[in-house]
Amino acid sequence: MGNILKTKGGFVIDRPGNVLFVPVKADGTLDFANAIRNTAIINTITVTNSKTKTEIPDGNQFYPAGDRVTAISGTVAIDFSTVDPAVWAMCSGTELKNNPTDKLLKIYDYQKISEASIIELTEEYTDGDFIQIIGSDGTVYEKITTEGTPTAGEFKIAYATNKTTITFAADDKGKDVAISMMTTSKTISYSQGRKAMKYHKIIIDTEYSTLNDTEKLPVNVIISQASVSGDMVDALQKDPSSTKTLTFNMYAPLAGEQPYEIKFKDTSTN
């Protein structure tokens, strides 16, 4: 067939590219309507293929008569620089869930009680739910539910959409307090599912180029069927050097496909 590139020097992969995960239905067809592409930043993509061979002995010779390939395995390791919730949910065997009415715990840094003896917050308190207020001096403030004015060490709470007002006693103004409370919010969530990740077709869209960038070739790397394996480490702290690697095992391909295929765009004129 000849060389794909006309310039001596071979390929350089300038960027890892982007990835599309397409669910494979039970009947072997592809569910493009629920395909997921990465929205997070990808650091590297590493595709590995391994062949296991078994020697065929030759009793009349020192060297074996030959060998046979008895097993082929492959993996795709994708190293994300940032968190991609949709991909993480997919690998957990679940999917993102939209919750129009939900709640989130908010733990505030120390707030100072104003001269008007109030603290105003931009989140909405969840009615009847958890709230805790502790002073910098160790005072645990008590919530009152009556219409009266709070006395020292007490507070009352009023809330509306995206706003909460906490009123304290006049004796407590100027003091610093730590507030923790449950707030009302819309959320998007995913959980660790009880099922394994479904099989997905993985399509990587990237670009190869020559060493001097005189030629560039759009490339698709296609894995017919794969599913995540190994550890999923969801680090919570901000660390620019910390990345998240997901490893996908290749499985037997869909009908009429190869387990692993690379397609280069043909830029020839004839």
C-alpha positions in Angstrom: 0.0 0.0 0.0 3.0 2.3 0.6 3.6 5.0 3.2 0.8 7.0 4.7 3.1 10.0 5.2 5.1 11.5 2.4 7.7 13.1 4.7 10.4 11.1 6.4 10.3 11.0 10.1 7.1 9.2 11.1 4.3 10.3 13.4 4.1 12.6 16.3 1.0 12.8 18.4 0.5 16.4 19.3 -2.5 15.9 21.6 -4.3 13.1 23.2 -7.5 14.1 21.6 -11.1 13.6 22.8 -13.2 10.5 23.5 -16.7 9.4 22.8 -18.2 6.5 24.8 -21.1 4.8 23.0 -23.2 2.3 25.1 -23.6 -1.1 23.5 -27.2 -2.5 23.8 -27.9 -6.1 24.7 -28.6 -6.9 21.0 -25.2 -5.5 19.9 -26.5 -2.2 18.4 -25.1 1.1 19.5 -27.0 3.6 21.7 -25.8 6.9 20.2 -28.6 8.8 21.9 -26.9 8.2 25.2 -23.3 8.5 24.1 -21.0 10.4 26.4 -18.1 12.6 25.4 -15.4 13.9 27.7 -15.9 17.4 28.9 -12.9 17.3 31.2 -9.3 17.8 30.1 -7.5 14.7 29.0 -3.8 14.5 29.8 -2.8 11.3 28.0 -4.4 8.4 26.2 -2.5 5.1 26.2 -3.6 2.1 24.1 -1.9 -1.2 24.9 -2.2 -4.5 23.1 -0.7 -7.8 24.4 -0.3 -11.2 22.7 0.3 -14.4 24.6 2.1 -17.1 22.6 2.6 -20.8 23.3 5.6 -22.5 21.7 5.1 -25.6 19.6 7.9 -28.0 20.6 10.0 -29.9 18.0 11.5 -33.0 19.5 14.1 -33.3 16.8 15.5 -29.8 17.1 16.9 -27.4 19.7 14.6 -24.7 18.5 10.8 -24.9 18.8 9.0 -25.6 15.6 7.1 -22.3 16.0 4.5 -20.7 18.2 0.8 -19.9 18.3 -1.0 -16.9 19.6 -3.3 -18.2 22.3 -4.6 -15.0 23.7 -4.8 -11.3 22.8 -5.7 -8.6 25.4 -5.8 -4.9 25.3 -6.4 -1.8 27.5 -7.1 1.9 27.0 -5.8 4.1 29.8 -7.2 7.6 29.8 -5.5 10.0 32.2 -7.8 13.0 33.0 -6.4 16.2 34.3 -9.8 17.4 35.6 -12.9 15.6 36.9 -15.5 14.5 34.3 -18.7 13.6 36.3 -20.6 12.1 33.4 -17.7 9.7 32.6 -17.2 9.0 36.3 -20.9 8.1 36.6 -20.7 5.9 33.5 -17.7 4.0 34.9 -19.6 3.6 38.3 -22.4 1.7 36.5 -24.9 4.6 36.9 -25.6 7.9 35.1 -26.0 11.5 36.1 -29.3 12.3 37.9 -31.0 15.7 37.9 -32.6 16.5 41.2 -34.8 19.7 40.9 -35.6 19.7 44.6 -32.7 18.5 46.8 -30.5 19.8 49.6 -26.8 20.4 50.2 -24.9 20.8 53.5 -23.1 24.1 53.6 -20.3 24.7 56.1 -19.4 28.3 56.3 -16.2 30.0 57.4 -16.4 32.2 60.5 -19.0 35.0 60.0 -19.3 38.1 62.1 -22.6 39.1 63.7 -23.4 42.5 62.4 -24.3 45.7 64.3 -27.9 44.9 63.5 -27.4 41.5 65.2 -27.9 39.5 62.0 -26.0 37.4 59.5 -27.4 37.1 56.0 -26.5 34.2 53.8 -27.1 33.7 50.0 -28.3 30.1 50.4 -31.8 29.0 51.5 -32.1 27.1 54.7 -34.0 23.7 54.4 -37.1 24.0 56.6 -36.8 22.0 59.8 -33.4 20.5 58.9 -30.0 20.6 60.5 -28.4 23.9 61.6 -25.5 24.4 64.0 -23.9 27.6 65.1 -20.8 27.7 67.3 -19.0 30.8 68.5 -15.3 31.3 68.3 -15.3 31.2 72.1 -17.0 27.8 72.1 -20.5 28.9 72.7 -23.1 26.6 71.2 -26.0 28.8 70.1 -29.6 27.6 70.6 -32.3 28.0 68.0 -35.6 29.4 69.1 -38.9 28.9 67.2 -40.9 31.6 69.0 -41.6 35.1 67.7 -39.7 36.7 70.5 -36.3 38.3 70.5 -33.3 36.0 71.0 -31.4 36.4 74.3 -27.6 35.9 74.6 -26.6 32.6 73.1 -29.8 32.2 71.0 -30.8 32.8 67.4 -33.8 32.6 65.2 -33.9 31.9 61.5 -35.9 33.2 58.5 -35.5 32.2 54.9 -36.7 32.8 51.4 -35.5 31.8 47.9 -31.7 32.0 47.9 -31.6 33.9 51.2 -31.4 33.1 54.9 -31.4 35.6 57.7 -30.2 34.6 61.1 -31.0 37.0 64.0 -29.0 37.0 67.2 -29.3 38.8 70.5 -28.0 42.3 70.8 -25.5 41.2 73.3 -23.9 38.9 70.7 -23.3 41.5 68.0 -19.7 41.7 66.8 -19.0 38.1 67.7 -17.6 35.5 65.2 -19.6 32.3 64.7 -19.2 29.2 62.6 -22.4 28.2 60.8 -23.2 24.8 59.4 -26.7 24.2 57.8 -28.6 22.2 55.3 -29.6 24.3 52.3 -32.2 23.8 49.6 -30.8 23.4 46.1 -31.1 21.8 42.7 -28.4 19.1 42.3 -26.9 16.8 39.7 -25.6 13.6 41.3 -24.2 10.2 40.6 -23.5 7.2 42.9 -21.5 4.1 43.0 -23.8 1.7 41.2 -24.3 -1.9 42.2 -23.8 -2.9 38.6 -20.6 -3.0 36.6 -20.0 -0.5 33.8 -21.9 -1.4 30.6 -19.9 -2.3 27.6 -19.1 0.8 25.5 -17.6 1.4 22.1 -14.7 3.9 22.6 -13.9 6.3 19.7 -10.9 8.6 20.1 -10.6 11.6 17.9 -7.0 12.8 17.6 -4.4 14.0 15.2 -1.0 12.7 14.0 1.6 14.9 12.4 5.1 14.8 11.1 8.0 16.1 13.2 8.1 19.4 11.4 4.3 19.8 11.2 4.3 19.8 7.4 1.7 17.0 7.4 -1.2 16.5 9.7 -3.6 13.6 9.6 -6.9 13.4 11.5 -7.1 10.0 13.2 -9.8 7.9 14.8 -8.8 5.1 17.3 -11.7 2.8 17.6 -12.2 0.1 20.3 -15.2 -2.1 19.5 -16.1 -3.0 23.1 -14.6 -2.1 26.4 -15.4 -1.7 30.1 -13.6 0.0 33.0 -11.4 -2.1 35.3 -9.2 -1.6 38.3 -9.3 1.3 40.8 -11.2 4.5 40.5 -9.6 7.1 42.8 -11.7 10.2 43.2 -9.3 12.6 45.0 -11.1 15.5 46.6 -8.2 17.9 47.2 -7.0 20.4 44.7 -3.6 19.2 43.4 -2.5 20.4 39.9 -0.1 17.4 39.7 -2.8 14.9 40.6 -4.6 13.2 37.7 -7.2 10.5 37.4 -6.5 7.5 35.3 -9.3 5.2 34.1 -8.3 1.9 32.5 -10.7 0.1 30.1 -10.3 -3.5 29.1 -11.0 -4.5 25.5 -13.4 -7.3 24.9 -14.5 -9.5 21.9 -15.6 -7.1 19.1 -19.1 -6.5 17.8 -20.1 -8.4 14.7 -18.1 -7.5 11.6 -15.6 -5.3 13.6 -12.1 -5.6 14.8 -11.3 -5.3 18.5 -9.0 -2.4 17.9 -8.7 -0.2 14.7 -6.9 3.0 13.7 -8.3 5.0 10.8 -6.3 7.8 9.1 -7.9 10.3 6.9 -6.8 9.7 3.3 -5.6 13.0 1.9 -4.3 11.7 -1.4 -5.7 13.4 -4.5 -6.1 10.2 -6.6 
